[in-house]
Amino acid sequence: MEESIKNSGAGMLASIEETFACERADIKTFSPLTLAYIGDAVYDLVIRSVIVERANRPAHQLHKSAVKYVNAGAQSAMIQALLGELNEEEEGFYRRGKNAKPATTAKNASLADYHRATGFEALMGYLYLTGQTDRMMYLVQKGIELIDMEI
């Protein structure tokens, strides 16, 4: 994969900031639920991109494939397996997200899985917003490998 394509996530954020005249804020001031909000979308985009690249299939089949990775149970399993790989700062953002008090709860997951998944999404948001897309991709790849092994 070409380097320019490989790092396009950071380029996309820079393009968004430039096009819409967004000022970069101190990520440490963001609420963990704000980080989880953007992290959920970014993680979903990565998973959808991976699935589409693997095979051109009808949208319903693509969605069924994505659900395997984009749900609280899968995200909870991923982050539990990845905890040993996180540095201190990453652990802090994960922990802040996990301990946040969301206004909603998951329909199809335990409360513990939902909280861990929120922490995972907050970590993804932090990595994306700080331009650490290579690190984010590494962690997502390890997580995908974990989920694929369980099937």
Contact map, one row per residue, 1 for C-alpha under 8 A:
1110110000000000000000000000000000000000000000000000000000000000000000000000000000000000000000000000000000000000000000000000000000000000000000000000000
1111110000000000000000000000000000000000000000000000000000000000000000000000000000000000000000000000000000000000000000000000000000000000000000000000000
1111111000000000000000000000000000000000000000000000000000000000000000000000000000000000000000000000000000000000000000000000000000000000000000000000000
0111111100000000000000000000000000000000000000000000000000000000000000000000000000000000000000000000000000000000000000000000000000000000000000000000000
1111111100000000000000000000000000000000000000000000000000000000000000000000000000000000000000000000000000000000000000000000000000000000000000000000000
1111111110000000000000000000000000000000000000000000000000000000000000000000000000000000000000000000000000000000000000000000000000000000000000000000000
0011111111100000000000000000000000000000000000000000000000000000000000000000000000000000000000000000000000000000000000000000000000001100000000000000000
0001111111110000000000000000000000000000000000000000000000000000000000000000000000000000000000000000000000000000000000000000000000000000000000000000000
0000011111111000000000000000000000000000000000000000000000000000000000000000000000000000000000000000000000000000000000000000000100101000000000000000000
0000001111111100000000000000000000000000000000000000000000000000000000000000000000000000000000000000000000000000000000000000000100111000000000000000000
0000001111111110000000000000000000000000000000000000000000000000000000000000000000000000000000000000000000000000000000000000000000000000000000000000000
0000000111111111000000000000000000000000000000000000000000000000000000000000000000000000000000000000000000000000000000000000000000000000000000000000000
0000000011111111100000000000000000000000000000000000000000000000000000000000000000000000000000000000000000000000000000000000000010100000000000000000000
0000000001111111110000000000000000000000000000000000000000000000000000000000000000000000000000000000000000000000000000000000000000000000000000000000000
0000000000111111111000000000000000000000000000000000000000000000000000000000000000000000000000000000000000000000000000000000000000000000000000000000000
0000000000011111111111000000000000000000000000000000000000000000000000000000000000000000000000000000000000000000000000000000000000000000000000000000000
0000000000001111111111110000000000000000000000000000000000000000000000000000000000000000000000000000000000000000000000000000000000000000000000000000000
0000000000000111111111000000000000000000000000000000000000000000000000000000000000000000000000000000000000000000000000000000000000000000000000000000000
0000000000000011111111000000000000000000000000000000000000000000000000000000000000000000000000000000000000000000000000000000000000000000000000000000000
0000000000000001111111000000000000000000000000000000000000000000000000000000000000000000000000000000000000000000000000000000000000000000000000000000000
0000000000000001111111100000000000000000000000000000000000000000000000000000000000000000000000000000000000000000000000000000000000000000000000000000000
0000000000000001111111110000000000000000000000000000000000000000000000000000000000000000000000000000000000000000000000000000000000000000000000000000000
0000000000000000100011111000000000000000000000000000000000000000000000000000000000000000000000000000000000000000000000000000000000000000000000000000000
0000000000000000100001111100000000000000000000000000000000000000000000000000000000000000000000000000000000000000000000000000000000000000000000000000000
0000000000000000000000111110100000000000000000000000000000000000000000000000000000000000000000000000000000000000000000000000000000000000000000000000000
0000000000000000000000011111110000000000000000000000000000000000000000000000000000000000000000000000000000000000000000000000000000000000000000000000000
0000000000000000000000001111110000000000000000000000000000000000000000000000000000000000000000000000000000000000000000000000010011000000000000000000000
0000000000000000000000000111110000000000000000000000000000000000000000000000000000000000000000000000000000000000000000000000000000000000000000000000000
0000000000000000000000001111111000000000000000000000000000000000000000000000000000000000000000000000000000000000000000000000000000000000000000000000000
0000000000000000000000000111111101100000000000000000000000000000000000000000000000000000000000000000000000000000000000000000000000000000000000000000000
0000000000000000000000000000111111100000000000000000000000000000000000000000000000000000000000000000000000000000000000000000000000000000000000000000000
0000000000000000000000000000011111110000000000000000000000000000000000000000000000000000000010011001000000000000000000100100000000000000000000000000000
0000000000000000000000000000001111111000000000000000000000000000000000000000000000000000000000001001010000000000000001000100000000000000000000000000000
0000000000000000000000000000011111111100000000000000000000000000000000000000000000000000000000000000000000000000000000000100000000000000000000000000000
0000000000000000000000000000011111111110000000000000000000000000000000000000000000000000000000001000000000000000000000001111110000000000000000000000000
0000000000000000000000000000000111111111000000000000000000000000000000000000000000000000000000001000000000000000000001111111100000000000000000000000000
0000000000000000000000000000000011111111100000000000000000000000000000000000000000000000000000000000000000000000000000001100100000000000000000000000000
0000000000000000000000000000000001111111110000000000000000000000000000000000000000000000000000000000000000000000000000001101100000000000000000000000000
0000000000000000000000000000000000111111111000000000000000000000000000000000000000000000000000000000000000000000000000001111110100000000000000000000000
0000000000000000000000000000000000011111111100000000000000000000000000000000000000000000000000000000000000000000000000001101100000000000000000000000000
0000000000000000000000000000000000001111111110000000000000000000000000000000000000000000000000000000000000000000000000000000000000000000000000000000000
0000000000000000000000000000000000000111111111000000000000000000000000000000000000000000000000000000000000000000000000000001100100000000000000000000000
0000000000000000000000000000000000000011111111100000000000000000000001000000000000000000000000000000000000000000000000001001000000000000000100000000000
0000000000000000000000000000000000000001111111110000000000000000000001000000000000000000000000000000000000000000000000000000000000000000000000000000000
0000000000000000000000000000000000000000111111111000000000000000000000000000000000000000000000000000000000000000000000000000000000000000000000000000000
0000000000000000000000000000000000000000011111111100000000000000000000000000000000000000000000000000000000000000000000000000000000000000000000000000000
0000000000000000000000000000000000000000001111111110000000000000010011000000000000000000000000000000000000000000000000000000000000000000000000000000000
0000000000000000000000000000000000000000000111111111000000000100010000000000000000000000000000000000000000000000000000000000000000000000000000000000000
0000000000000000000000000000000000000000000011111111100000000000000000000000000000000000000000000000000000000000000000000000000000000000000000000000000
0000000000000000000000000000000000000000000001111111110000000000000000000000000000000000000000000000000000000000000000000000000000000000000000000000000
0000000000000000000000000000000000000000000000111111111000000100110000000000000000000000000000000000000000000000000000000000000000000000000000000000000
0000000000000000000000000000000000000000000000011111111110000100000000000000000000000000000000000000000000000000000000000000000000000000000000000000000
0000000000000000000000000000000000000000000000001111111100000000000000000000000000000000000000000000000000000000000000000000000000000000000000000000000
0000000000000000000000000000000000000000000000000111111100000000000000000000000000000000000000000000000000000000000000000000000000000000000000000000000
0000000000000000000000000000000000000000000000000011111110000000000000000000000000000000000000000000000000000000000000000000000000000000000000000000000
0000000000000000000000000000000000000000000000000001111111000000000000000000000000000000000000000000000000000000000000000000000000000000000000000000000
0000000000000000000000000000000000000000000000000001001111101100000000000000000000000000000000000000000000000000000000000000000000000000000000000000000
0000000000000000000000000000000000000000000000000000000111111100000000000000000000000000000000000000000000000000000000000000000000000000000000000000000
0000000000000000000000000000000000000000000000000000000011111110000000000000000000000000000000000000000000000000000000000000000000000000000000000000000
0000000000000000000000000000000000000000000000000000000001111111000000000000000000000000000000000000000000000000000000000000000000000000000000000000000
0000000000000000000000000000000000000000000000000000000011111111100000000000000000000000000000000000000000000000000000000000000000000000000000000000000
0000000000000000000000000000000000000000000000010011000011111111110000000000000000000000000000000000000000000000000000000000000000000000000000000000000
0000000000000000000000000000000000000000000000000000000000111111111000000000000000000000000000000000000000000000000000000000000000000000000000000000000
0000000000000000000000000000000000000000000000000000000000011111111100000000000000000000000000000000000000000000000000000000000000000000000000000000000
0000000000000000000000000000000000000000000000000010000000001111111110000000000000000000000000000000000000000000000000000000000000000000000000000000000
0000000000000000000000000000000000000000000000110010000000000111111111000000000000000000000000000000000000000000000000000000000000000000000000000000000
0000000000000000000000000000000000000000000000000000000000000011111111100000000000000000000000000000000000000000000000000000000000000000000000000000000
0000000000000000000000000000000000000000000000000000000000000001111111100100000000000000000000000000000000000000000000000000000000000000000000000010000
0000000000000000000000000000000000000000000000100000000000000000111111100110000000000000000000000000000000000000000000000000000000000000000000010010000
0000000000000000000000000000000000000000001100100000000000000000011111110110000000000000000000000000000000000000000000000000000000000000000000000000000
0000000000000000000000000000000000000000000000000000000000000000001111111110000000000000000000000000000000000000000010000000000000000000000000000000000
0000000000000000000000000000000000000000000000000000000000000000000001111111000000000000000000000000000001001000110111000000000000000000000000000000000
0000000000000000000000000000000000000000000000000000000000000000000000111111100000000000000000000000000000001000110010000000000000000000000000000000000
0000000000000000000000000000000000000000000000000000000000000000000111111111110000000000000000000000000000000000000000000000000000000000000000000010000
0000000000000000000000000000000000000000000000000000000000000000000011111111111000000000000000000000000000000000100110010000000000000000000000000000000
0000000000000000000000000000000000000000000000000000000000000000000000011111111100000000000000000000000000000000110110010000000000000000000000000000000
0000000000000000000000000000000000000000000000000000000000000000000000001111111110000000000000000000000000000000000000000000000000000000000000000000000
0000000000000000000000000000000000000000000000000000000000000000000000000111111111000000000000000000000000000000000000000000000000000000000000110110000
0000000000000000000000000000000000000000000000000000000000000000000000000011111111100000000000000000000000000000000110010000000000000000000000100000000
0000000000000000000000000000000000000000000000000000000000000000000000000001111111100000000000000000000000000000000000000000000000000000000000000000000
0000000000000000000000000000000000000000000000000000000000000000000000000000111111110000000000000000000000000000000000000000000000000000000000100100000
0000000000000000000000000000000000000000000000000000000000000000000000000000011111111100000000000000000000000000000000000000000000000000001001100000000
0000000000000000000000000000000000000000000000000000000000000000000000000000001111111100001000000000000000000000000000000000000000000000000000000000000
0000000000000000000000000000000000000000000000000000000000000000000000000000000011111100000000000000000000000000000000000000000000000000000000000000000
0000000000000000000000000000000000000000000000000000000000000000000000000000000001111110000000000000000000000000000000000000000000000000000000000000000
0000000000000000000000000000000000000000000000000000000000000000000000000000000001111111111000000000000000000000000000000000000000000000000000000000000
0000000000000000000000000000000000000000000000000000000000000000000000000000000000001111111000000000000000000000000000000000000000000000000000000000000
0000000000000000000000000000000000000000000000000000000000000000000000000000000000000111111100000000000000000000000000000000000000000000000000000000000
0000000000000000000000000000000000000000000000000000000000000000000000000000000000000111111110000000000000000000000000000000000000000000000000000000000
0000000000000000000000000000000000000000000000000000000000000000000000000000000000000111111111000000000000000000000000000010000000000000000000000000000
0000000000000000000000000000000000000000000000000000000000000000000000000000000000100111111111100000000000000000000000000000000000000000000000000000000
0000000000000000000000000000000000000000000000000000000000000000000000000000000000000001111111110000000000000000000000000000000000000000000000000000000
0000000000000000000000000000000100000000000000000000000000000000000000000000000000000000111111111000000000000000000000100110010000000000000000000000000
0000000000000000000000000000000000000000000000000000000000000000000000000000000000000000011111111100000000000000000000111110000000000000000000000000000
0000000000000000000000000000000000000000000000000000000000000000000000000000000000000000001111111110000000000000000000100000000000000000000000000000000
0000000000000000000000000000000100000000000000000000000000000000000000000000000000000000000111111111000000000000000000100100000000000000000000000000000
0000000000000000000000000000000110110000000000000000000000000000000000000000000000000000000011111111000000000000001101111110000000000000000000000000000
0000000000000000000000000000000000000000000000000000000000000000000000000000000000000000000001111111000000000000001111110000000000000000000000000000000
0000000000000000000000000000000000000000000000000000000000000000000000000000000000000000000000111111100000000000001000100000000000000000000000000000000
0000000000000000000000000000000110000000000000000000000000000000000000000000000000000000000000011111110000000000001000000000000000000000000000000000000
0000000000000000000000000000000000000000000000000000000000000000000000000000000000000000000000000011111000000000000000000000000000000000000000000000000
0000000000000000000000000000000010000000000000000000000000000000000000000000000000000000000000000001111110000000000000000000000000000000000000000000000
0000000000000000000000000000000000000000000000000000000000000000000000000000000000000000000000000000111110000000000000000000000000000000000000000000000
0000000000000000000000000000000000000000000000000000000000000000000000000000000000000000000000000000011111000000000000000000000000000000000000000000000
0000000000000000000000000000000000000000000000000000000000000000000000000000000000000000000000000000011111100010010000000000000000000000000000000000000
0000000000000000000000000000000000000000000000000000000000000000000000010000000000000000000000000000000111111110010000000000000000000000000000000000000
0000000000000000000000000000000000000000000000000000000000000000000000000000000000000000000000000000000011111000000000000000000000000000000000000000000
0000000000000000000000000000000000000000000000000000000000000000000000000000000000000000000000000000000001111100000000000000000000000000000000000000000
0000000000000000000000000000000000000000000000000000000000000000000000011000000000000000000000000000000001111110110000000000000000000000000000000000000
0000000000000000000000000000000000000000000000000000000000000000000000000000000000000000000000000000000001011111110000000000000000000000000000000000000
0000000000000000000000000000000000000000000000000000000000000000000000000000000000000000000000000000000011001111111000000000000000000000000000000000000
0000000000000000000000000000000000000000000000000000000000000000000000000000000000000000000000000000000000000111111100000000000000000000000000000000000
0000000000000000000000000000000000000000000000000000000000000000000000011011000000000000000000000000000000001111111110000000000000000000000000000000000
0000000000000000000000000000000000000000000000000000000000000000000000011001000000000000000000000000000011001111111111000000000000000000000000000000000
0000000000000000000000000000000000000000000000000000000000000000000000000000000000000000000000001111000000000011111111100000000000000000000000000000000
0000000000000000000000000000000000000000000000000000000000000000000000010011001000000000000000001100000000000001111111110000000000000000000000000000000
0000000000000000000000000000000000000000000000000000000000000000000000111011001000000000000000000100000000000000111111111000000000000000000000000000000
0000000000000000000000000000000010010000000000000000000000000000000000010000000000000000000000001100000000000000011111111100000000000000000000000000000
0000000000000000000000000000000100010000000000000000000000000000000000000000000000000000000011111110000000000000001111111110000000000000000000000000000
0000000000000000000000000000000000010000000000000000000000000000000000000011001000000000000001001100000000000000000111111111000000000000000000000000000
0000000000000000000000000000000000111111001000000000000000000000000000000000000000000000000001001000000000000000000011111111100000000000000000000000000
0000000000000000000000000000000111111111000000000000000000000000000000000000000000000000000011011000000000000000000001111111110000000000000000000000000
0000000000000000000000000000000000110010000000000000000000000000000000000000000000000000010011001000000000000000000000111111111000000000000000000000000
0000000000000000000000000000000000110111011000000000000000000000000000000000000000000000000000000000000000000000000000011111111100000001000000000000000
0000000000000000000000000000000000111111010000000000000000000000000000000000000000000000000000000000000000000000000000001111111110000000000000000000000
0000000000000000000000000010000000100010000000000000000000000000000000000000000000000000000010000000000000000000000000000111111111000000000000000000000
0000000000000000000000000000000000000000000000000000000000000000000000000000000000000000000000000000000000000000000000000011111111111011000000000000000
0000000011000000000000000000000000000010010000000000000000000000000000000000000000000000000000000000000000000000000000000001111111111001000000000000000
0000000000001000000000000010000000000000000000000000000000000000000000000000000000000000000000000000000000000000000000000000111111110000000000000000000
0000000000000000000000000010000000000000000000000000000000000000000000000000000000000000000000000000000000000000000000000000011111110000000000000000000
0000000011001000000000000000000000000000000000000000000000000000000000000000000000000000000000000000000000000000000000000000001111111000000000000000000
0000000001000000000000000000000000000000000000000000000000000000000000000000000000000000000000000000000000000000000000000000001111111111000000000000000
0000001011000000000000000000000000000000000000000000000000000000000000000000000000000000000000000000000000000000000000000000001100111111100000000000000
0000001000000000000000000000000000000000000000000000000000000000000000000000000000000000000000000000000000000000000000000000000000011111110000000000000
0000000000000000000000000000000000000000000000000000000000000000000000000000000000000000000000000000000000000000000000000000001000011111111000000000000
0000000000000000000000000000000000000000000000000000000000000000000000000000000000000000000000000000000000000000000000000001001100011111111100000000000
0000000000000000000000000000000000000000000000000000000000000000000000000000000000000000000000000000000000000000000000000000000000001111111110000000000
0000000000000000000000000000000000000000000000000000000000000000000000000000000000000000000000000000000000000000000000000000000000000111111111000000000
0000000000000000000000000000000000000000000000000000000000000000000000000000000001000000000000000000000000000000000000000000000000000011111111100000000
0000000000000000000000000000000000000000001000000000000000000000000000000000000000000000000000000000000000000000000000000000000000000001111111110000000
0000000000000000000000000000000000000000000000000000000000000000000000000000000000000000000000000000000000000000000000000000000000000000111111111000000
0000000000000000000000000000000000000000000000000000000000000000000000000000000001000000000000000000000000000000000000000000000000000000011111111100000
0000000000000000000000000000000000000000000000000000000000000000000000000000011011000000000000000000000000000000000000000000000000000000001111111110000
0000000000000000000000000000000000000000000000000000000000000000000010000000010000000000000000000000000000000000000000000000000000000000000111111111000
0000000000000000000000000000000000000000000000000000000000000000000000000000000000000000000000000000000000000000000000000000000000000000000011111111100
0000000000000000000000000000000000000000000000000000000000000000000000000000010010000000000000000000000000000000000000000000000000000000000001111111110
0000000000000000000000000000000000000000000000000000000000000000000110000100010000000000000000000000000000000000000000000000000000000000000000111111111
0000000000000000000000000000000000000000000000000000000000000000000000000000000000000000000000000000000000000000000000000000000000000000000000011111111
0000000000000000000000000000000000000000000000000000000000000000000000000000000000000000000000000000000000000000000000000000000000000000000000001111111
0000000000000000000000000000000000000000000000000000000000000000000000000000000000000000000000000000000000000000000000000000000000000000000000000111111
0000000000000000000000000000000000000000000000000000000000000000000000000000000000000000000000000000000000000000000000000000000000000000000000000011111
